[in-house]
Amino acid sequence: MSSLPAVLLAAGASPTPSPSPSGSTEPAVPSLQDAQESATNAASWVEQNWSTWLAMGLQILLILVVAVALRAMVRRAITKLIDRMGRTAEAVNGTALGGLLVNAERRRQRSQAIGSVLRSVASFLILGTAALMVLSTFKINLAPLLASAGVAGVAIGFGARNLVTDFLSGVFMILEDQYGVGDVIDAGVATGEVIEVGLRVTKLRGADGEIWYVRNGEVKRIGNLSQGWATAGVDVTVRASEDLDRVKATLDDVAEHLSKEEPWNELLWGPVEVLGLDSVLIDSMVVRVSAKTMPGKALTVERELRWRIKRAFDAAHIRIVGGATSVEDAEDTPDPAASVAAPSVYSNADSAQAKATAPIAPQPPAAPGK
């Protein structure tokens, strides 16, 4: 088979294009032999590298399959662990009171929050490692990428250290079950009922209805007023001359009736106890009454105790006095003028002030018939 240049020479044509009048040359038309050589080289290159491509593809596929399978297994294990935590709502220390302390809804919310955090962390670690392995399969140098990521992480850590602190504090608050939705807490910077617990911010509803947004990293100490039990304490101040046995008997009667009536018998988690004298002063003494109540119900029980104690003392003619120092009856109060010093001997008896302080002479009785 003759080549294309030979055919062109036989036809009397020049193999090279004639120069144009303007002096520019036209681009050379690729010959059939050049195309054949290019196709041959491409086929040879593909034949030499197809095995490498296939190995890389299989390696990437294996990495992705292992990463997806491992992620599914880890997430399933975390889900089973969280479900087991939600099902084990057992009594604390095996007591009936401990069983009442377990809040199923709160445990469920806490378990879901912990599970969400753990699943997100596991997915990030597994898929991030798989992405780095895929990049290394393409012969990409990961050292600059890791170095840049490290520098960026340090910069973000310095710039957002408060955000990281809030996030870590929120995670540990949830893991340690320090408080939950519905609890009344004293966070130091604010006090109120927890209406939302986040990894960065906790929302509180204050006593006046205001909403406090408290950053978790700013909380240094937490007082939970809704966990366990509460104590209702009432101080009763009576006169020092009262009979203590009669006072104690009256308080015991009030405590017995309160413990048997509804709904107070459900709010009380222990008997109402008369602890005894809390303090003794010259003219008064303080008797303390205490009771263990349901969390958050101490103030309600205290108000009911004061109400009943006042009515019982009135019926028993036992007087309750207020303040650190009692106020005596009007008839027992001495005359204020008795402690006034006598006028000076040097005072002017004819002055207007002296005449104003002179006692009024008693009027003679009126004659009968007038």
C-alpha positions in Angstrom: 0.0 0.0 0.0 1.5 3.3 -1.1 1.6 6.1 1.4 -0.2 9.4 1.1 2.9 11.5 0.1 3.7 9.0 -2.7 0.2 9.3 -4.1 0.5 13.1 -4.0 3.8 13.1 -5.8 2.4 10.8 -8.5 -0.4 13.2 -9.0 2.1 16.0 -9.5 1.3 17.8 -6.4 3.9 19.1 -4.0 3.9 17.4 -0.6 4.4 20.8 1.0 1.9 23.6 0.6 2.9 26.5 -1.5 3.5 29.7 0.4 0.6 32.1 0.2 1.0 35.6 -1.3 1.1 37.1 2.2 4.0 34.9 3.2 2.1 32.9 6.0 2.1 29.1 6.0 -0.9 26.9 6.6 -0.8 24.3 9.5 0.3 20.8 8.4 -2.5 18.3 8.1 -1.8 15.2 10.2 -1.3 12.3 8.1 -3.0 8.9 8.4 0.3 7.4 9.6 0.5 10.0 12.4 -3.0 9.2 13.5 -2.2 5.5 13.4 0.9 6.0 15.5 -1.0 8.1 18.0 -3.7 5.4 18.3 -1.0 2.8 18.7 0.8 4.7 21.4 -2.5 5.4 23.3 -3.5 1.7 23.1 0.0 0.7 24.4 -0.2 3.3 27.2 -3.6 2.0 28.2 -2.4 -1.6 28.0 0.6 -0.8 30.2 -1.4 1.1 32.9 -4.8 -0.5 33.0 -3.7 -2.9 35.7 -2.6 0.1 37.9 -5.9 1.8 37.3 -7.8 -1.3 38.2 -5.7 -1.8 41.4 -6.3 1.8 42.4 -10.1 1.5 41.7 -10.3 -1.7 43.7 -8.3 -0.1 46.5 -10.6 2.9 46.7 -13.7 0.7 46.5 -12.3 -1.4 49.3 -11.6 1.6 51.5 -15.1 3.0 51.0 -16.8 -0.3 51.6 -14.8 -0.9 54.8 -15.4 2.7 56.0 -19.2 2.5 55.4 -19.4 -0.9 57.0 -17.3 0.2 60.0 -19.4 3.3 60.4 -22.6 1.3 60.3 -21.3 -1.2 62.9 -20.1 1.6 65.3 -23.4 3.5 65.0 -25.4 0.4 65.6 -23.3 -0.5 68.7 -23.8 3.1 70.0 -27.6 2.8 69.4 -27.8 -0.5 71.3 -25.7 1.0 74.2 -28.0 4.0 74.4 -31.2 1.8 74.3 -29.7 -0.3 77.1 -29.1 2.9 79.1 -32.7 3.9 78.6 -34.1 0.5 79.7 -32.1 0.3 82.9 -34.1 2.7 85.0 -33.6 0.8 88.2 -34.0 2.1 91.8 -31.0 3.9 93.2 -29.4 1.8 95.9 -32.3 -0.6 95.7 -34.6 1.6 97.8 -38.2 2.6 97.0 -37.3 6.2 97.4 -34.5 5.8 94.9 -37.0 4.4 92.4 -39.0 7.6 92.7 -35.9 9.6 91.8 -35.6 8.1 88.4 -37.1 10.3 85.7 -37.7 8.1 82.6 -38.2 11.1 80.2 -35.1 12.8 81.5 -33.1 9.6 81.0 -34.4 9.2 77.5 -33.4 12.8 76.6 -30.0 12.4 78.1 -29.5 9.1 76.3 -30.5 10.6 73.0 -28.2 13.6 73.4 -25.2 11.3 74.3 -26.0 9.0 71.4 -26.1 11.9 68.9 -22.8 13.2 70.1 -21.1 9.8 70.0 -22.5 9.0 66.5 -21.3 12.3 65.1 -17.8 11.9 66.5 -17.6 8.3 65.2 -18.8 9.3 61.7 -16.3 12.2 61.5 -13.3 10.1 62.5 -14.1 7.1 60.3 -15.1 9.1 57.1 -12.2 11.6 57.6 -9.7 8.7 57.9 -11.2 7.1 54.7 -10.9 10.4 52.8 -7.2 10.7 53.7 -6.6 7.1 52.6 -8.3 7.7 49.3 -6.1 10.8 48.7 -3.0 8.8 49.4 -4.1 6.2 46.9 -3.9 8.9 44.2 -0.2 9.4 45.2 -1.1 12.8 46.7 1.4 14.1 49.3 -0.6 14.5 52.5 2.1 16.2 54.5 1.3 19.8 53.3 -2.4 19.2 53.7 -2.0 17.9 57.3 0.4 20.7 58.2 -2.1 23.3 56.8 -4.9 21.6 58.7 -2.8 21.7 61.9 -2.0 25.3 61.6 -5.7 26.1 60.8 -6.7 24.1 63.8 -4.4 26.0 66.1 -5.6 29.3 64.8 -9.3 28.3 65.1 -8.5 27.0 68.6 -7.1 30.3 69.7 -9.8 32.3 68.1 -12.7 30.2 69.2 -11.4 28.9 72.6 -14.6 30.1 74.3 -16.7 28.2 71.9 -14.6 25.0 72.4 -14.9 25.5 76.2 -18.7 25.9 76.0 -19.0 22.8 73.8 -16.8 20.6 76.1 -18.6 21.9 79.2 -21.9 21.0 77.6 -20.8 17.5 76.7 -19.6 16.8 80.3 -22.8 18.3 81.7 -24.9 15.9 79.7 -22.6 12.9 80.4 -22.6 13.5 84.1 -26.4 14.3 84.2 -25.9 17.5 86.2 -29.3 18.8 85.2 -32.0 18.4 82.7 -35.1 20.0 81.2 -37.6 20.9 84.0 -35.0 21.1 86.8 -34.7 24.3 88.9 -31.0 25.1 89.1 -28.8 27.9 90.6 -26.0 28.4 88.0 -24.4 31.3 89.8 -25.0 33.8 87.1 -28.7 33.0 86.9 -31.4 31.0 88.7 -34.5 29.4 87.2 -36.1 26.4 85.5 -34.2 24.7 82.7 -36.2 24.8 79.5 -33.5 23.8 77.0 -30.1 22.1 77.4 -27.7 22.6 74.5 -24.0 21.7 73.9 -23.1 25.4 74.0 -26.0 27.3 75.8 -28.5 26.5 78.5 -31.8 28.3 78.6 -33.4 29.1 82.0 -36.8 30.5 82.8 -36.4 33.0 85.7 -38.9 33.5 88.6 -40.3 36.6 86.9 -40.7 34.9 83.5 -37.5 36.1 81.9 -35.3 33.8 79.8 -31.6 33.5 80.6 -29.2 32.3 78.0 -26.2 30.9 80.0 -23.1 29.7 78.2 -22.0 26.4 79.5 -18.4 27.5 79.8 -19.3 30.3 82.1 -20.9 28.0 84.7 -18.5 27.4 87.5 -20.9 25.7 89.9 -24.4 24.4 89.7 -26.9 23.9 92.5 -29.7 21.6 91.3 -32.9 22.1 93.4 -34.9 19.4 91.7 -32.7 16.3 92.2 -33.2 14.0 95.2 -35.3 15.7 97.8 -35.9 19.1 99.4 -36.1 20.2 103.0 -39.0 22.4 104.3 -37.9 24.2 107.5 -40.1 26.5 109.6 -38.9 28.5 112.6 -41.6 29.2 115.2 -40.8 32.1 117.7 -42.8 32.0 120.9 -42.4 33.8 124.2 -39.8 32.6 126.7 -42.5 32.0 129.3 -44.5 29.5 127.2 -44.7 25.9 128.2 -42.3 23.9 126.0 -44.2 20.6 126.4 -47.5 22.3 125.3 -45.8 23.9 122.4 -44.3 20.6 121.3 -47.6 18.7 121.7 -49.3 21.3 119.5 -46.7 21.1 116.8 -46.8 17.3 116.9 -50.6 17.4 116.4 -50.2 19.7 113.4 -47.5 17.4 111.9 -49.7 14.3 112.3 -52.7 15.9 110.6 -50.6 17.3 107.8 -49.0 13.9 107.1 -52.4 12.1 106.8 -54.2 14.6 104.5 -54.1 14.8 100.7 -52.2 16.1 98.8 -49.7 16.8 101.5 -49.1 13.1 102.2 -47.8 12.7 98.6 -45.5 15.8 98.8 -44.0 14.7 102.1 -41.3 12.1 101.7 -40.7 11.8 105.5 -42.4 12.7 108.7 -42.6 16.3 109.9 -40.2 16.5 112.8 -40.0 19.0 115.7 -36.2 19.3 116.0 -36.3 21.3 119.2 -35.1 24.7 120.3 -33.0 26.4 117.7 -32.2 29.5 119.9 -33.1 30.9 123.2 -33.2 34.6 123.9 -34.1 36.7 127.0 -37.7 37.2 126.0 -38.3 34.6 123.2 -37.3 31.2 121.9 -37.3 29.6 118.5 -38.5 26.1 117.8 -37.5 24.6 114.5 -39.9 22.3 112.5 -38.5 20.3 109.5 -39.8 17.9 106.8 -38.3 16.1 103.8 -40.4 16.9 100.7 -40.6 16.3 97.0 -38.1 18.3 95.0 -39.3 21.8 94.3 -42.2 21.6 96.8 -40.4 22.8 100.0 -41.8 26.3 99.7 -45.4 25.0 99.3 -45.1 22.8 102.4 -43.5 25.6 104.4 -46.4 27.9 103.7 -49.0 25.2 104.7 -47.1 24.5 107.9 -47.0 28.1 108.9 -50.7 28.4 108.2 -51.6 25.4 110.3 -49.2 26.2 113.1 -50.7 29.7 113.4 -54.3 28.4 113.6 -53.3 25.7 116.1 -51.4 28.1 118.4 -54.4 30.5 118.3 -56.6 27.7 119.4 -54.2 26.7 122.2 -53.7 30.3 123.3 -50.0 30.2 122.5 -48.7 33.5 121.3 -46.3 33.7 118.3 -44.0 36.7 118.5 -42.0 38.1 115.6 -38.4 39.1 115.1 -35.4 38.3 117.2 -36.9 40.2 120.1 -40.4 39.6 121.2 -42.9 42.4 121.8 -44.7 42.2 125.2 -48.3 43.0 125.9 -49.3 46.6 126.3 -50.2 46.0 129.9 -46.8 44.6 130.7 -45.0 47.6 129.0 -43.7 50.1 131.6 -44.7 53.7 131.5 -42.2 55.6 129.2 -42.4 58.6 131.5 -41.1 56.6 134.5 -37.6 56.6 133.0 -37.6 60.4 132.3 -35.2 62.3 134.6 -36.5 64.9 137.0 -36.2 68.5 135.8 -33.1 70.5 136.8 -33.2 72.7 139.9 -31.8 75.5 137.8 -34.7 75.5 135.4 -37.0 78.5 135.3 -40.3 77.6 136.8 -42.0 80.6 135.2 -41.0 79.7 131.6 -43.6 78.6 129.0 -41.9 75.2 128.7 -42.1 74.6 132.4 -45.7 75.6 132.6 -46.5 73.3 129.6 -45.1 70.3 131.4 -46.9 71.0 134.7 -49.5 68.4 135.5 -53.1 69.3 134.9 -55.0 69.8 138.2 -58.0 67.5 138.6 -61.3 69.1 138.1 -63.7 69.1 141.1 -66.8 67.0 140.7 -69.9 68.9 139.6 -72.5 69.6 142.2 -75.6 67.4 142.0 -78.5 69.0 140.3 -76.4 71.3 138.1 
